[in-house]
């Protein structure tokens, strides 16, 4: 991939540097599960779309790590690829989900000629898209997290999760993150590329 400015969602800024803590699955088991995830139809589709856009995702760009911050399952960095936080995950489905989410960020980074992860609106747009298109806000996942509404749960989840990520960007205050999400919501929520519609 083209080497662009390091996004705020990078390993270092999210506390994703390698920790000595060995709780959770081992890195070897995690890499085995990441390799299995490459067979997931959505992961395969996203990798194919990135290849067609000129940004192949090589296995060496997918890293297994123990991450220091609780509650962070993974991250994407233009310079370093995708990090999967092994110590935060237990199931194959969780690893698939992390890869799908982070591959959407990688796809956005690939297709945008002027992607600036320090720009709150750019970051917000990619978070809206990743949370909407990855299935992170599927009602079953929301029920397991203890969030559930009959109507509007998916959009509320996308907003909540996007805000959580963007306000962790050192260049975006919580107020700036809220404003950015509101400003780009309509266009970014409706942008389902590379899918024909939201999966």
C-alpha positions as CSV (number, residue, x, y, z in Angstrom):
1,X,0.0,0.0,0.0
2,X,1.0,3.5,-0.5
3,X,2.8,5.0,2.5
4,X,0.6,7.8,3.8
5,X,0.4,9.7,7.0
6,X,-0.1,7.5,10.1
7,X,-3.8,7.4,11.1
8,X,-4.8,8.1,14.7
9,X,-6.2,4.6,14.7
10,X,-2.7,3.2,14.5
11,X,-1.3,0.7,16.9
12,X,0.8,3.2,18.9
13,X,-1.9,5.8,19.3
14,X,-4.5,3.3,20.4
15,X,-2.3,1.6,23.0
16,X,-2.0,-1.4,20.6
17,X,1.8,-1.7,21.1
18,X,2.8,-5.2,22.1
19,X,2.2,-6.0,25.7
20,X,3.9,-8.7,27.8
21,X,0.4,-9.6,29.0
22,X,-0.3,-13.1,27.6
23,X,-4.0,-13.3,28.6
24,X,-6.3,-14.4,25.8
25,X,-5.2,-16.7,22.9
26,X,-1.5,-17.0,22.0
27,X,-0.2,-15.0,19.0
28,X,0.4,-18.3,17.2
29,X,-3.3,-19.3,17.7
30,X,-4.3,-15.8,16.7
31,X,-2.3,-15.9,13.5
32,X,-3.8,-19.3,12.7
33,X,-7.3,-17.8,13.1
34,X,-6.3,-14.7,11.1
35,X,-5.3,-17.2,8.3
36,X,-8.7,-18.9,8.6
37,X,-10.4,-15.5,8.4
38,X,-8.8,-15.0,5.0
39,X,-11.3,-17.7,3.7
40,X,-14.3,-15.7,5.0
41,X,-16.3,-14.6,1.9
42,X,-16.5,-10.9,3.0
43,X,-12.8,-10.8,3.9
44,X,-12.0,-12.3,0.5
45,X,-14.3,-9.9,-1.3
46,X,-12.7,-6.9,0.4
47,X,-9.2,-8.1,-0.4
48,X,-10.2,-8.6,-4.0
49,X,-11.6,-5.1,-4.2
50,X,-8.4,-3.6,-2.7
51,X,-6.3,-5.6,-5.2
52,X,-8.4,-4.2,-8.0
53,X,-7.9,-0.7,-6.6
54,X,-4.2,-1.2,-6.6
55,X,-3.7,-1.9,-2.9
56,X,-3.1,-5.6,-2.3
57,X,-3.4,-6.9,1.2
58,X,-0.6,-9.3,1.8
59,X,-0.7,-11.6,4.8
60,X,2.4,-9.8,6.2
61,X,0.2,-6.7,6.7
62,X,-2.0,-8.6,9.1
63,X,-0.4,-8.7,12.6
64,X,-1.3,-10.5,15.8
65,X,-0.5,-8.7,19.0
66,X,-1.4,-8.4,22.7
67,X,-2.8,-4.9,23.1
68,X,-2.5,-2.8,26.3
69,X,-5.8,-1.0,26.2
70,X,-8.9,-3.0,27.2
71,X,-11.8,-3.0,24.8
72,X,-9.7,-2.5,21.6
73,X,-10.0,-5.4,19.3
74,X,-7.9,-4.2,16.4
75,X,-6.6,-1.2,14.4
76,X,-5.5,-0.1,11.0
77,X,-2.4,2.0,10.1
78,X,-1.4,3.0,6.6
79,X,2.2,2.3,7.3
80,X,1.8,-0.9,9.3
81,X,-1.3,-2.7,8.1
82,X,-3.9,-4.3,10.4
83,X,-3.3,-5.3,14.0
84,X,-5.6,-7.9,15.6
85,X,-5.6,-7.8,19.4
86,X,-5.3,-11.4,20.3
87,X,-5.7,-10.9,24.1
88,X,-9.1,-9.2,23.5
89,X,-10.6,-11.9,21.4
90,X,-11.8,-15.4,22.0
91,X,-13.8,-16.6,18.9
92,X,-13.1,-17.0,15.2
93,X,-16.2,-14.8,14.4
94,X,-14.6,-12.0,16.4
95,X,-11.4,-12.1,14.4
96,X,-13.4,-12.2,11.2
97,X,-15.3,-9.1,12.3
98,X,-12.1,-7.2,13.2
99,X,-10.6,-8.0,9.9
100,X,-13.7,-6.9,8.0
101,X,-13.9,-3.6,9.9
102,X,-10.2,-2.8,9.5
103,X,-10.2,-3.8,5.8
104,X,-13.0,-1.2,5.2
105,X,-10.6,1.4,6.7
106,X,-7.8,0.1,4.5
107,X,-10.1,0.3,1.5
108,X,-11.0,3.9,2.3
109,X,-7.4,4.7,2.7
110,X,-6.6,3.1,-0.7
111,X,-9.4,4.7,-2.7
112,X,-9.1,8.2,-1.3
113,X,-6.2,10.2,-2.9
114,X,-6.2,12.8,-0.1
115,X,-7.1,10.7,3.0
116,X,-5.9,12.5,6.1
117,X,-6.4,10.6,9.3
118,X,-5.7,13.7,11.3
119,X,-8.8,15.3,9.8
120,X,-11.8,14.6,12.0
121,X,-14.2,14.5,9.1
122,X,-12.1,12.0,7.1
123,X,-11.7,9.8,10.2
124,X,-15.4,10.0,11.0
125,X,-16.5,9.1,7.5
126,X,-14.3,5.9,7.6
127,X,-15.6,5.0,11.1
128,X,-19.2,5.4,10.0
129,X,-18.6,3.2,6.9
130,X,-16.7,0.6,8.8
131,X,-19.3,0.3,11.6
132,X,-22.2,0.3,9.1
133,X,-20.7,-2.1,6.5
134,X,-18.9,-4.6,8.7
135,X,-21.9,-5.9,10.6
136,X,-20.5,-4.5,13.8
137,X,-24.0,-3.1,14.6
138,X,-26.0,-6.1,13.7
139,X,-28.8,-6.5,16.3
140,X,-27.4,-9.8,17.6
141,X,-24.0,-8.1,18.4
142,X,-25.8,-5.2,20.0
143,X,-27.9,-7.5,22.2
144,X,-24.7,-9.2,23.4
145,X,-23.3,-5.8,24.3
146,X,-26.5,-4.9,26.2
147,X,-27.8,-2.3,23.7
148,X,-31.1,-2.9,22.0
149,X,-33.8,-0.8,20.6
150,X,-36.6,-2.0,18.4
151,X,-36.2,0.9,15.9
152,X,-33.1,2.7,14.9
153,X,-30.7,0.5,16.7
154,X,-28.3,0.2,13.8
155,X,-27.8,3.9,13.2
156,X,-27.5,4.6,16.9
157,X,-24.9,1.9,17.2
158,X,-22.9,3.3,14.2
159,X,-23.0,6.8,15.7
160,X,-22.0,5.5,19.2
161,X,-19.1,3.4,17.9
162,X,-17.9,6.0,15.4
163,X,-17.8,8.6,18.2
164,X,-15.9,6.3,20.5
165,X,-13.2,5.9,17.8
166,X,-13.0,9.5,16.5
167,X,-12.8,11.0,20.0
168,X,-9.7,8.8,20.6
169,X,-8.0,10.6,17.7
170,X,-5.5,12.9,19.3
171,X,-6.5,15.6,16.7
172,X,-10.2,15.4,17.6
173,X,-11.9,16.5,20.8
174,X,-15.2,14.9,21.7
175,X,-17.0,18.0,20.4
176,X,-15.0,18.0,17.2
177,X,-15.8,14.3,16.8
178,X,-19.5,14.9,17.3
179,X,-19.5,17.7,14.8
180,X,-17.5,15.7,12.2
181,X,-19.9,12.8,12.5
182,X,-22.9,15.0,12.1
183,X,-21.4,16.8,9.1
184,X,-20.5,13.7,7.1
185,X,-23.2,11.4,8.3
186,X,-25.6,11.4,5.3
187,X,-23.0,11.0,2.6
188,X,-20.8,8.4,4.5
189,X,-23.7,6.3,5.8
190,X,-25.1,6.0,2.3
191,X,-21.7,5.2,0.7
192,X,-21.6,1.4,0.6
193,X,-18.6,1.0,-1.7
194,X,-17.3,-1.6,-2.5
195,X,-20.5,-3.4,-1.7
196,X,-23.6,-2.8,-3.9
197,X,-25.6,-2.2,-0.7
198,X,-24.9,-2.6,3.1
199,X,-24.4,-6.3,3.8
